[in-house]
Amino acid sequence: MSPANDTATSTAAPKALPLAGVRVVEFTHMVMGPTCGLVLADLGAETIKVEPIDGEHTRTLLGSGAGFFPLFNRNKKSIALDLKSAQGREVALKLLATADVLIENFKPGAMDKLGLGYTTLKALNPRLIYVALKGFLPGPYEHRTALDEVVQMMGGLAYMTGRPGDPLRAGSSVNDIMGGMFGAIAAMAALMQRAHTGQGQEVQAALYENNVLLVAQHMLQYGLTGKHAEPMPNRVSAWPPT
């Protein structure tokens, strides 16, 4: 074999990523929704972010938010649409007719008001997997507004992170990021199920329920031992701060 031929065989095309050929359309903002799209994009999906005409507002955040947009929206395409206009909705519907996965993380009912709710889109594209990311799953709190720090306080993570009597928000948007990851896991599971059934479905993830999982071991500790878990800075264990 000549040196030239040897070089040619050593530069074979890279293998396709696992989600190559999957089209994702996301109507998202801030961290939770974009994280879901990011995971799918990193795995090879064509991920198209639908932004307002003036762009998603994390593009212009400063300070601790300055890294939001470039981090959570890498590997994506983008289109700006006015979804409150007939023309904008028409473009969105044409795009969604070709989509495998939709991601949204707006308030409950917001997508329905725009004519982009799951029931409407299921009729347009029965194979569509609709990922709805919220503050709370369906129940008594489902219409409440939630932020990462809100559910950390409600669910006890801030208590476990802070000193006794001084609850503290974790130093990262752990529930937002985790919620996006759960959304991506649900989307991939639904894609696998669609391969057998031919049908899409709606799947959900939520901030508060993520937080419950993050502190679940402390709940079980109390259930098994009858002793409340001490905040991490007050512990004598394998994980105390030094």
Buried (B, 14 or more C-beta within 10 A) or exposed (E): EEEEEEEEEEEEEEEEEEBEEBBBBBBBBBBBBBBBBBBBBBBBBBBBBBBBEEEBBBEEBEEEEEEBBEEBBEBBEEEEBBBEEEEBBEBBBEBBEEBBBBBBBBEBEBBEEBEBBBEBBBEEBEBBBBBBBBBBBEEEBBEBEBBBBBBBBBBBBBBBBBEEEEBBBBEEBBBBBBBBBBBBBBBBEBBEBBEEEEEBBBBBBBBBBBBBEBBEEBEEBEEEEEEEBBBBBEEEEEEEEE
